[in-house]
Amino acid sequence: MVKAVTSKICLKCQNTKPLSAFHKSLQRKDGHQTWCKRCKKQYQQTEDRRLAQKRYNQSEKGKATQKRFNQSAKGRMARKCFSQSGEDKITKKRYRQNEKYKKTHKQGNLHYYEQHPERKVAENAITHAIETGRLIKANTLKCNCGQRAEHYHHHKGYAREHRLDVVALCRSCHKIIHHEEEGSVT
């Protein structure tokens, strides 16, 4: 008759603890992790763990694993839940306050407007029209899809006579329209 195992020695702290003090693991014969929950939690909070995770994420194996997860149904659901939780806005806000982001973003904008000077002039015209009361802010309007608008779209182009011929759109619809104009979406 096989005797049921009710306790285990943690390989980290070397203490004997009940099986309930260990996380489950299908890779182990006894069905539980080798470190107890307390030791695992302490390790997760260390700088060594953070650096090890960073090295793994930057490795080819880590990138491939992340790509597979992102393409899976579970990964898509996780991204959807994260974006609906509002945490993504907090994360983006923190990232945008980073000096590295500010520098690269500014360089990208300068490059973009060097390539398309007419767009910058048209955007400035919109900003001026909003400040002087000729146009209302886009985020006070609704998009065609029913969501709150975020941008004005120059649907007739950026020429001088069409600078204020704009439509208020949400971010998603604005992207779709630009892709259609470029011929990306069929």
Rosetta blueprint (number, residue, H / E / L):
1 M L
2 V L
3 K L
4 A L
5 V L
6 T L
7 S E
8 K E
9 I E
10 C L
11 L L
12 K L
13 C L
14 Q L
15 N L
16 T E
17 K E
18 P E
19 L H
20 S H
21 A H
22 F E
23 H E
24 K E
25 S L
26 L L
27 Q L
28 R L
29 K L
30 D L
31 G L
32 H E
33 Q E
34 T E
35 W E
36 C E
37 K H
38 R H
39 C H
40 K H
41 K H
42 Q H
43 Y H
44 Q H
45 Q L
46 T L
47 E H
48 D H
49 R H
50 R H
51 L H
52 A H
53 Q H
54 K H
55 R H
56 Y H
57 N H
58 Q H
59 S L
60 E H
61 K H
62 G H
63 K H
64 A H
65 T H
66 Q H
67 K H
68 R H
69 F H
70 N H
71 Q H
72 S L
73 A H
74 K H
75 G H
76 R H
77 M H
78 A H
79 R H
80 K H
81 C H
82 F H
83 S H
84 Q H
85 S H
86 G L
87 E H
88 D H
89 K H
90 I H
91 T H
92 K H
93 K H
94 R H
95 Y H
96 R H
97 Q L
98 N L
99 E H
100 K H
101 Y H
102 K H
103 K H
104 T H
105 H H
106 K H
107 Q H
108 G H
109 N H
110 L H
111 H H
112 Y H
113 Y H
114 E H
115 Q H
116 H L
117 P H
118 E H
119 R H
120 K H
121 V H
122 A H
123 E H
124 N H
125 A H
126 I H
127 T H
128 H H
129 A H
130 I H
131 E H
132 T H
133 G L
134 R L
135 L L
136 I L
137 K L
138 A H
139 N H
140 T H
141 L L
142 K E
143 C L
144 N L
145 C L
146 G L
147 Q L
148 R E
149 A L
150 E L
151 H E
152 Y E
153 H E
154 H L
155 H L
156 K L
157 G L
158 Y L
159 A L
160 R H
161 E H
162 H H
163 R L
164 L L
165 D L
166 V L
167 V E
168 A E
169 L E
170 C L
171 R H
172 S H
173 C H
174 H H
175 K H
176 I H
177 I H
178 H H
179 H H
180 E H
181 E H
182 E H
183 G L
184 S L
185 V L
186 T L
